Amino acid sequence: MKLIVSAITLVDLTNKEAKRIHFQSGKNLLTSDHNHLGKSVIMKSIFYTLGAEVFFPTPIKRINLLTFIDFSLDLHHYRVARLKNTYVLYCDSTFVGYYASAAAFEEKLSELFKLEINLVGKDEDGTIVRCPPAYYYMPYYVDQENGWAANSYSFDRMGQFDLGQRKNSYFFHLGALDRSYVEIAKRHKANSKQMSLLTKEIDKYRTVVDTLQAGLGETQMSFDSESLEKAIASRQIEIRRLLSEIAKVRTDLLEAEDQKIQLEYEKDVLSKYIKQKPPVPEASNNTTVECPRCGMVFAQAMTQQLEKIYLLESLHDDYTNLSEKLVLLERRISKYRSKFAAKQKTLADFENSLQSDREAYNAYLKSKATKQLLREYRDQIAADIAEIERLRSDNSGYNKQLAAYDKGRAVVNATYLGKLGTLFTGLDIPSDQIADYSEPGSALIASGAYGPRCKIAQILAFVETQRASAPNLITFPIVIDSPNVLEQDNEHLDSVIRTLLTWDKTDNQVIVASIQGKETAAELGNVNIISLSNPKNHLLSSTEYATYEAEISEIFTRF
């Protein structure tokens, strides 16, 4: 299944200018007599419109750019339009949908391309994520400014994966890897990391256990732990009983002292009242009072005098009773104080006795705590060992699965290396320019002008291998911008262009942008030569906008 681009259209919505380039399904050469006519902008726009991020020059970034691309895939004709980070899709001239983000559009592309590339991100958890659209096109595209470097950076914003993960993405295209591989590899790596951490933890715990065990052996020799535990338990019971009794005696003592204070107060009040001189009543000879018992009649003055005598007698009786109660209460308080002092002395004796065995007691506590730590550490060591065994068992199964993937990867890579060697010969590249064991997407460390030719060889070897190893997977156009970098001489530059424009090992569409090579393309005869003749730094024109205005307007209404 191959994707063939038939046209790319660029539109400046603000200035109402446009440019459309048509391609044929075979070989295409985009050329011009001078630089700065827009060849690279057109090349960048192909995969940019399909969701990749590219290195647009500043003038293009400033305009309100709408791009749309027409391509055929699996007997259907599609049109994709991009405006900033939003997309619309048509199939066979029918509107399919609007996509508000590259992530949403990528889901549709995955369905359309029948390909899903999953890699492990750089975050701490190593989250497995579906790759952005650029990873579909990365093996097929070389950007003028950045694509010829040792590590190809033809697309922008690809730093979410490291170089190893990027290289793995090539093997998804070759059918050697899939999502299951990524999940298994992640689990295997996580298990291996966890086993390493657990092994270090076990070593740490064992060192602590040995140290504690040595100290425990010395401590246990200084006392009989069983007897000491019994003695401590008995003493603790006795101390709790003493504390309870002391608390009760103290409560009784406080209550008795409170009563004493109250009685002393009452006695003092009575004493003061008794000592007061009674007032002399005014004599009244006219008032008499009859005694209810004997019937005798008394004068009023005599009545008051008798009442005072009776009251005084009652007060003296109350005073005497209070004095007697105080005497009894003082005896009881004295008894409570003696009992409290005795209990305090007994408690002090226990404490003094305990102090004499303080060293043994502390040693006992230390021994008890050490034994508990030893039990905890040994339990943790046992748990860690069991967990390591479980992880090792899991990894054993993962190893078998990964070995199968590695075998498939090695077979595919052997095919790639064979084709790469043949291409090296055809492009006059010494075999030592790349390491003996190289893979698709490997970094290029080639000297001088060999570098661009090695990059071309890598791409062509990859598409050959893809056709041989996974012919049913989707393949994309080979898009090469400016192969004349790093001072290629005319002979080798002609060899590179001729190789690209005569490529017959696969049926991939080829689109090359180069200021040189027009004569070679014309000589070959089956190349679609696209010559740009617009003014410098002004690719778009109002005339072409007018030509395609109806299409542009219809597409714009979908955003």
C-alpha positions as CSV (number, residue, x, y, z in Angstrom):
1,M,0.0,0.0,0.0
2,K,1.6,3.2,-1.1
3,L,0.7,6.9,-0.7
4,I,1.0,9.0,-3.9
5,V,0.9,12.8,-3.7
6,S,-0.7,14.4,-6.7
7,A,-0.7,18.1,-5.7
8,I,0.2,20.5,-2.9
9,T,-1.4,23.9,-2.6
10,L,-0.2,26.8,-0.4
11,V,-2.5,29.8,0.4
12,D,-1.9,33.1,2.0
13,L,-5.4,33.8,3.3
14,T,-4.6,37.4,4.3
15,N,-3.0,38.6,1.0
16,K,-5.1,36.2,-1.1
17,E,-2.2,34.6,-2.9
18,A,-1.6,30.9,-3.7
19,K,0.6,28.3,-5.3
20,R,-0.2,24.8,-6.5
21,I,2.4,22.2,-7.6
22,H,1.4,19.0,-9.4
23,F,3.3,15.8,-9.1
24,Q,3.3,12.5,-11.0
25,S,3.2,9.1,-9.4
26,G,6.8,8.3,-10.4
27,K,9.8,10.6,-10.4
28,N,9.6,14.4,-9.8
29,L,12.3,17.0,-9.9
30,L,11.5,20.4,-8.4
31,T,14.1,22.9,-9.7
32,S,14.8,26.5,-10.5
33,D,17.5,28.7,-12.1
34,H,18.1,30.5,-8.9
35,N,17.9,30.1,-5.1
36,H,15.2,31.6,-2.9
37,L,12.3,30.8,-5.2
38,G,10.5,28.5,-2.7
39,K,11.6,25.0,-3.5
40,S,12.2,24.1,0.2
41,V,8.9,25.7,1.3
42,I,7.1,23.4,-1.1
43,M,9.0,20.3,0.1
44,K,8.4,21.2,3.7
45,S,4.7,21.7,3.1
46,I,4.1,18.1,1.9
47,F,4.5,16.4,5.2
48,Y,3.6,19.5,7.2
49,T,0.1,19.3,5.7
50,L,-0.1,15.7,6.8
51,G,0.6,16.6,10.5
52,A,4.4,16.9,10.9
53,E,6.1,19.9,12.3
54,V,8.8,21.4,10.0
55,F,11.4,24.2,10.1
56,F,9.6,26.9,8.1
57,P,11.5,30.1,7.4
58,T,10.5,33.3,9.2
59,P,8.6,34.9,6.2
60,I,6.3,31.8,6.0
61,K,5.7,31.8,9.7
62,R,4.4,35.3,9.5
63,I,1.6,34.7,7.0
64,N,-1.8,33.2,7.6
65,L,-0.9,29.9,5.9
66,L,-3.5,27.4,4.7
67,T,-2.1,24.3,2.9
68,F,-3.9,21.3,1.4
69,I,-2.6,18.2,-0.3
70,D,-4.2,15.7,-2.7
71,F,-3.1,12.1,-2.6
72,S,-4.2,8.6,-3.5
73,L,-4.2,5.6,-1.1
74,D,-5.7,2.2,-1.4
75,L,-7.9,3.1,-4.4
76,H,-9.3,6.3,-2.8
77,H,-8.5,9.9,-3.4
78,Y,-8.0,12.1,-0.4
79,R,-7.5,15.8,0.4
80,V,-6.1,17.0,3.7
81,A,-6.0,20.7,4.6
82,R,-4.2,22.3,7.5
83,L,-4.7,25.7,9.1
84,K,-2.3,26.3,12.0
85,N,-2.9,23.2,14.2
86,T,-6.3,22.2,12.8
87,Y,-7.1,19.8,10.0
88,V,-9.9,18.8,7.7
89,L,-10.2,15.6,5.6
90,Y,-12.0,14.7,2.4
91,C,-12.3,11.3,0.8
92,D,-13.3,10.9,-2.8
93,S,-14.5,14.6,-2.8
94,T,-16.7,14.0,0.3
95,F,-16.0,15.9,3.5
96,V,-15.0,13.4,6.3
97,G,-14.3,15.5,9.3
98,Y,-12.6,18.4,11.2
99,Y,-9.8,17.7,13.7
100,A,-9.0,20.3,16.3
101,S,-5.5,19.0,17.1
102,A,-2.6,17.0,15.7
103,A,-3.3,14.3,18.3
104,A,-6.9,13.9,17.1
105,F,-5.8,14.0,13.5
106,E,-3.1,11.4,14.2
107,E,-5.8,8.9,15.4
108,K,-7.5,9.3,12.0
109,L,-4.2,8.9,10.2
110,S,-3.5,5.7,12.1
111,E,-6.8,4.3,11.0
112,L,-6.2,5.5,7.5
113,F,-2.7,4.2,7.2
114,K,-3.4,1.0,9.1
115,L,-0.2,1.7,11.1
116,E,0.4,2.6,14.8
117,I,3.8,3.5,16.2
118,N,4.1,3.4,20.0
119,L,7.3,4.5,21.8
120,V,8.3,5.1,25.4
121,G,8.4,8.7,26.4
122,K,11.1,10.5,28.5
123,D,8.9,11.0,31.5
124,E,9.9,9.4,34.8
125,D,7.2,6.7,34.4
126,G,8.3,5.9,30.9
127,T,4.7,6.3,29.5
128,I,4.0,4.4,26.3
129,V,2.5,6.9,23.8
130,R,1.3,6.8,20.3
131,C,3.8,8.8,18.1
132,P,2.9,12.1,16.4
133,P,2.5,12.0,12.5
134,A,6.1,12.9,11.9
135,Y,7.2,9.4,12.8
136,Y,5.2,8.0,9.8
137,Y,7.2,10.1,7.4
138,M,10.6,10.4,9.1
139,P,12.3,7.5,7.2
140,Y,11.3,9.1,3.9
141,Y,12.2,12.7,4.2
142,V,15.4,14.8,4.2
143,D,15.1,18.5,5.1
144,Q,17.5,21.0,3.5
145,E,18.6,22.7,6.8
146,N,18.6,19.9,9.3
147,G,18.1,16.5,7.5
148,W,21.7,16.0,6.5
149,A,23.1,16.1,10.0
150,A,24.5,13.0,11.7
151,N,21.3,12.5,13.6
152,S,18.5,13.4,11.2
153,Y,16.3,16.2,12.5
154,S,14.2,16.8,9.4
155,F,11.1,17.4,11.5
156,D,10.7,19.8,14.5
157,R,9.4,19.0,18.0
158,M,10.5,15.4,18.2
159,G,12.3,15.7,21.5
160,Q,9.7,13.7,23.4
161,F,11.6,10.5,22.5
162,D,15.3,9.8,22.8
163,L,17.4,8.6,19.8
164,G,17.1,5.0,20.7
165,Q,13.3,5.2,20.6
166,R,13.4,7.1,17.4
167,K,15.4,4.4,15.8
168,N,12.9,1.8,17.1
169,S,10.2,3.6,15.1
170,Y,11.9,2.5,11.9
171,F,11.3,-1.1,12.7
172,F,7.6,-0.5,13.1
173,H,7.6,0.4,9.4
174,L,9.6,-2.8,8.7
175,G,7.1,-5.0,10.5
176,A,9.7,-6.2,13.1
177,L,8.2,-4.3,16.1
178,D,4.7,-3.5,17.4
179,R,3.0,-2.1,20.5
180,S,3.4,-5.5,22.3
181,Y,7.1,-5.2,21.9
182,V,7.2,-1.8,23.5
183,E,5.0,-2.9,26.4
184,I,7.1,-6.1,27.0
185,A,10.4,-4.1,26.8
186,K,9.1,-1.5,29.2
187,R,8.0,-4.2,31.7
188,H,11.3,-6.0,31.4
189,K,13.3,-2.8,31.9
190,A,11.1,-1.8,34.9
191,N,11.5,-5.3,36.4
192,S,15.3,-5.3,35.9
193,K,15.5,-1.8,37.6
194,Q,13.4,-3.0,40.5
195,M,15.5,-6.1,41.0
196,S,18.6,-4.0,41.1
197,L,17.1,-1.7,43.7
198,L,15.9,-4.7,45.8
199,T,19.3,-6.3,45.6
200,K,20.9,-3.2,46.9
201,E,18.3,-3.0,49.7
202,I,18.9,-6.6,50.7
203,D,22.7,-5.9,50.9
204,K,22.0,-2.9,53.1
205,Y,19.7,-4.8,55.4
206,R,22.1,-7.7,55.7
207,T,24.9,-5.4,56.8
208,V,22.6,-3.9,59.4
209,V,21.5,-7.3,60.6
210,D,25.1,-8.5,61.0
211,T,25.9,-5.3,63.0
212,L,22.8,-5.6,65.2
213,Q,23.4,-9.4,65.8
214,A,26.9,-8.8,67.0
215,G,25.8,-6.1,69.5
216,L,22.9,-8.4,70.6
217,G,25.3,-11.2,71.4
218,E,27.3,-9.0,73.7
219,T,24.2,-7.6,75.4
220,Q,22.5,-11.0,76.1
221,M,25.5,-12.2,78.1
222,S,25.0,-9.6,80.8
223,F,21.6,-10.8,82.1
224,D,19.0,-13.5,82.2
225,S,16.4,-12.1,80.0
226,E,13.6,-14.4,81.1
227,S,14.1,-13.8,84.8
228,L,14.4,-10.0,84.1
229,E,11.2,-10.0,82.1
230,K,9.3,-11.7,85.0
231,A,10.8,-9.3,87.6
232,I,10.0,-6.3,85.5
233,A,6.4,-7.4,85.0
234,S,6.0,-8.1,88.7
235,R,7.5,-4.7,89.7
236,Q,5.3,-2.9,87.2
237,I,2.2,-4.5,88.7
238,E,3.3,-3.5,92.2
239,I,4.1,0.1,91.1
240,R,0.7,0.5,89.5
241,R,-1.0,-0.8,92.8
242,L,1.1,1.7,94.9
243,L,0.2,4.6,92.6
244,S,-3.4,3.7,92.9
245,E,-3.3,3.6,96.7
246,I,-1.3,6.8,96.9
247,A,-3.9,8.5,94.7
248,K,-6.7,7.3,97.0
249,V,-4.9,8.4,100.2
250,R,-4.2,11.7,98.7
251,T,-7.8,12.2,97.8
252,D,-8.9,11.3,101.4
253,L,-6.3,13.6,102.9
254,L,-7.4,16.5,100.8
255,E,-11.1,15.9,101.7
256,A,-10.2,15.8,105.4
257,E,-8.2,19.0,105.2
258,D,-11.0,20.7,103.4
259,Q,-13.4,19.6,106.2
260,K,-11.0,20.9,108.9
261,I,-10.8,24.3,107.2
262,Q,-14.6,24.5,107.2
263,L,-14.9,23.5,110.8
264,E,-12.2,25.9,112.0
265,Y,-14.1,28.7,110.1
266,E,-17.4,27.8,111.8
267,K,-15.7,27.6,115.2
268,D,-14.1,31.0,114.7
269,V,-17.4,32.5,113.8
270,L,-19.1,31.1,117.0
271,S,-16.2,32.3,119.1
272,K,-16.6,35.9,117.9
273,Y,-20.4,35.8,118.4
274,I,-20.1,34.5,122.0
275,K,-17.7,37.2,123.0
276,Q,-20.0,40.0,121.9
277,K,-21.8,41.9,124.8
278,P,-25.6,41.7,124.4
279,P,-27.4,45.0,124.0
280,V,-29.3,46.4,127.0
281,P,-33.0,46.4,126.1
282,E,-35.2,49.3,127.0
283,A,-37.3,48.6,130.0
284,S,-41.0,48.3,129.4
285,N,-43.3,47.9,132.4
286,N,-46.5,47.9,130.4
287,T,-45.9,44.7,128.4
288,T,-46.3,41.3,130.0
289,V,-45.9,37.7,128.7
290,E,-47.7,34.6,130.0
291,C,-45.7,31.4,130.2
292,P,-47.6,28.7,128.2
293,R,-46.6,26.0,130.5
294,C,-47.1,27.2,134.0
295,G,-49.4,30.1,133.4
296,M,-47.2,32.6,135.2
297,V,-47.0,36.1,133.8
298,F,-43.6,37.8,133.2
299,A,-42.6,41.3,132.3
300,Q,-41.2,41.8,128.7
301,A,-37.7,42.6,129.9
302,M,-37.6,39.3,131.8
303,T,-38.6,37.5,128.6
304,Q,-35.8,38.9,126.5
305,Q,-33.3,38.1,129.2
306,L,-34.4,34.4,129.3
307,E,-34.1,34.2,125.5
308,K,-30.5,35.5,125.6
309,I,-29.6,32.9,128.3
310,Y,-31.1,30.1,126.2
311,L,-29.2,31.3,123.0
312,L,-25.9,31.6,124.8
313,E,-26.2,28.1,126.1
314,S,-26.9,26.7,122.6
315,L,-23.9,28.5,121.1
316,H,-21.6,27.1,123.8
317,D,-22.9,23.6,123.0
318,D,-22.2,24.1,119.3
319,Y,-18.7,25.4,120.0
320,T,-18.0,22.4,122.2
321,N,-19.2,20.0,119.5
322,L,-17.1,21.7,116.8
323,S,-14.0,21.5,119.0
324,E,-14.5,17.8,119.5
325,K,-15.0,17.2,115.8
326,L,-11.8,19.1,115.0
327,V,-9.9,16.9,117.4
328,L,-11.1,13.8,115.7
329,L,-10.5,15.2,112.2
330,E,-6.9,16.2,113.1
331,R,-6.3,12.6,114.2
332,R,-7.7,11.3,111.0
333,I,-5.5,13.8,108.9
334,S,-2.5,12.7,110.9
335,K,-3.3,9.1,110.0
336,Y,-3.7,9.9,106.3
337,R,-0.4,11.8,106.3
338,S,1.4,9.0,107.9
339,K,-0.1,6.5,105.4
340,F,0.7,8.8,102.4
341,A,4.3,9.1,103.6
342,A,4.6,5.4,104.0
343,K,3.3,4.7,100.5
344,Q,5.7,7.4,99.1
345,K,8.6,5.8,100.9
346,T,7.6,2.3,99.5
347,L,7.5,3.8,96.0
348,A,10.8,5.5,96.5
349,D,12.3,2.1,97.7
350,F,11.0,0.5,94.4
351,E,12.6,3.3,92.4
352,N,15.9,3.0,94.3
353,S,15.8,-0.7,93.8
354,L,15.1,-0.2,90.1
355,Q,17.9,2.3,89.8
356,S,20.4,-0.3,91.0
357,D,19.4,-2.5,88.1
358,R,19.3,0.3,85.6
359,E,22.1,-1.0,83.4
360,A,20.5,-4.4,83.1
361,Y,17.1,-2.8,82.5
362,N,18.5,-0.6,79.7
363,A,20.3,-3.5,78.3
364,Y,17.0,-5.4,78.3
365,L,15.2,-2.6,76.5
366,K,18.0,-2.4,74.0
367,S,17.9,-6.2,73.4
368,K,14.1,-6.2,73.0
369,A,14.2,-3.3,70.5
370,T,17.1,-5.0,68.6
371,K,15.3,-8.3,68.4
372,Q,12.3,-6.5,67.0
373,L,14.4,-4.7,64.4
374,L,16.1,-8.0,63.5
375,R,12.7,-9.6,62.9
376,E,11.6,-6.7,60.8
377,Y,14.8,-6.6,58.7
378,R,14.8,-10.4,58.2
379,D,11.1,-10.3,57.2
380,Q,11.9,-7.5,54.7
381,I,14.8,-9.4,53.3
382,A,12.6,-12.5,52.8
383,A,9.9,-10.3,51.1
384,D,12.5,-8.7,48.8
385,I,14.0,-12.1,47.9
386,A,10.5,-13.4,47.1
387,E,9.8,-10.3,45.0
388,I,13.1,-10.6,43.1
389,E,12.2,-14.2,42.3
390,R,8.8,-13.1,41.0
391,L,10.3,-10.4,38.9
392,R,13.0,-12.8,37.6
393,S,10.3,-15.3,36.7
394,D,8.3,-12.6,34.8
395,N,11.5,-11.5,33.0
396,S,12.2,-15.0,32.0
397,G,8.9,-15.0,30.0
398,Y,9.6,-11.5,28.7
399,N,13.1,-12.6,27.6
400,K,11.7,-15.3,25.4
401,Q,9.3,-12.8,23.8
402,L,12.0,-10.2,23.4
403,A,14.3,-12.8,21.9
404,A,11.7,-13.5,19.2
405,Y,11.4,-9.8,18.4
406,D,15.2,-9.5,18.4
407,K,15.5,-12.4,16.0
408,G,13.0,-10.8,13.6
409,R,14.8,-7.5,14.0
410,A,18.1,-9.1,13.2
411,V,16.7,-10.8,10.1
412,V,15.3,-7.5,8.8
413,N,18.5,-5.6,9.6
414,A,20.6,-8.2,7.8
415,T,18.5,-7.5,4.7
416,Y,19.0,-3.8,5.2
417,L,22.8,-4.1,5.6
418,G,23.0,-6.1,2.4
419,K,21.0,-3.5,0.4
420,L,23.0,-0.7,2.1
421,G,26.3,-2.3,0.9
422,T,25.1,-2.5,-2.6
423,L,24.0,1.2,-2.6
424,F,27.4,2.2,-1.1
425,T,29.1,0.6,-4.1
426,G,26.7,2.4,-6.6
427,L,27.2,5.8,-4.9
428,D,31.0,5.4,-4.6
429,I,31.0,5.3,-0.8
430,P,33.8,3.3,1.0
431,S,32.3,0.6,3.2
432,D,34.1,1.9,6.2
433,Q,32.1,5.1,6.3
434,I,29.5,3.5,8.5
435,A,30.1,1.0,11.4
436,D,29.9,-2.7,10.5
437,Y,26.7,-3.0,12.4
438,S,24.3,-0.3,11.5
439,E,20.5,0.0,11.6
440,P,17.9,2.1,9.8
441,G,17.9,5.5,11.5
442,S,21.4,5.0,13.0
443,A,23.5,8.2,13.3
444,L,25.8,9.0,10.4
445,I,29.4,9.8,11.1
446,A,30.8,10.0,7.6
447,S,33.6,12.2,6.5
448,G,33.0,15.2,4.2
449,A,30.9,14.8,1.1
450,Y,30.3,11.1,1.9
451,G,27.7,12.1,4.4
452,P,24.9,13.1,2.0
453,R,25.5,10.1,-0.1
454,C,25.3,7.9,3.0
455,K,22.0,9.4,3.9
456,I,20.6,8.7,0.4
457,A,21.9,5.2,0.7
458,Q,20.2,4.8,4.1
459,I,16.8,5.9,2.8
460,L,16.9,3.8,-0.3
461,A,18.1,0.7,1.6
462,F,15.3,1.3,4.1
463,V,12.5,1.5,1.4
464,E,14.0,-1.6,-0.3
465,T,14.0,-3.5,3.0
466,Q,10.4,-2.3,3.8
467,R,9.2,-3.7,0.5
468,A,11.0,-7.0,1.1
469,S,10.0,-7.4,4.8
470,A,6.6,-5.8,5.1
471,P,5.2,-5.3,1.6
472,N,1.6,-4.9,3.0
473,L,2.4,-1.9,5.2
474,I,2.0,1.6,4.0
475,T,4.9,3.4,2.3
476,F,5.3,7.1,1.6
477,P,6.9,9.2,-1.1
478,I,10.7,9.7,-0.8
479,V,11.1,13.5,-0.4
480,I,14.7,14.7,-0.7
481,D,15.5,18.4,-0.5
482,S,18.9,19.8,-1.8
483,P,21.2,16.7,-2.1
484,N,24.0,19.0,-3.3
485,V,25.1,19.9,0.3
486,L,28.6,19.6,1.7
487,E,30.4,20.5,-1.6
488,Q,29.4,17.5,-3.7
489,D,31.4,17.6,-6.9
490,N,29.4,17.5,-10.2
491,E,30.2,13.9,-10.9
492,H,28.9,12.6,-7.5
493,L,26.0,15.0,-7.4
494,D,24.9,13.8,-10.8
495,S,25.3,10.2,-9.5
496,V,23.0,11.0,-6.6
497,I,20.4,12.7,-8.7
498,R,20.5,10.0,-11.3
499,T,20.2,7.3,-8.7
500,L,17.1,8.9,-7.2
501,L,15.4,9.6,-10.6
502,T,16.1,6.1,-12.0
503,W,15.1,4.2,-8.8
504,D,13.3,1.0,-9.8
505,K,13.9,-1.2,-6.8
506,T,10.6,0.0,-5.3
507,D,7.5,1.8,-6.6
508,N,7.7,4.7,-4.2
509,Q,7.0,8.1,-5.5
510,V,10.2,10.2,-5.5
511,I,10.3,14.0,-5.2
512,V,13.7,15.7,-5.4
513,A,14.3,19.4,-5.0
514,S,17.6,20.6,-6.5
515,I,18.9,23.6,-8.4
516,Q,21.1,21.1,-10.3
517,G,20.0,18.0,-12.2
518,K,17.6,19.5,-14.7
519,E,19.6,18.3,-17.7
520,T,19.9,14.8,-16.2
521,A,16.1,14.7,-15.6
522,A,15.5,15.8,-19.1
523,E,17.9,13.2,-20.5
524,L,16.1,10.4,-18.6
525,G,12.8,11.4,-20.1
526,N,10.4,9.9,-17.5
527,V,10.8,12.6,-14.9
528,N,8.2,15.2,-14.1
529,I,10.3,18.4,-14.1
530,I,8.7,21.3,-12.1
531,S,10.5,24.5,-12.8
532,L,9.8,27.6,-10.6
533,S,10.1,31.0,-12.3
534,N,8.4,33.2,-9.8
535,P,10.2,36.3,-8.3
536,K,12.7,35.6,-5.5
537,N,11.1,35.2,-2.0
538,H,7.6,35.4,-3.5
539,L,6.4,31.9,-4.3
540,L,2.6,32.7,-4.1
541,S,0.6,34.8,-6.5
542,S,-2.8,36.4,-6.7
543,T,-3.5,34.9,-10.1
544,E,-3.3,31.4,-8.8
545,Y,-5.5,32.3,-5.8
546,A,-8.1,33.5,-8.2
547,T,-7.9,30.2,-10.2
548,Y,-8.5,28.1,-7.0
549,E,-10.6,30.6,-5.0
550,A,-13.7,28.4,-5.1
551,E,-11.8,25.4,-3.7
552,I,-10.0,27.6,-1.1
553,S,-13.3,29.1,0.1
554,E,-15.0,25.8,0.4
555,I,-12.1,24.4,2.5
556,F,-11.9,27.4,4.7
557,T,-15.5,27.2,5.7
558,R,-14.7,23.7,7.2
559,F,-12.4,25.2,9.8
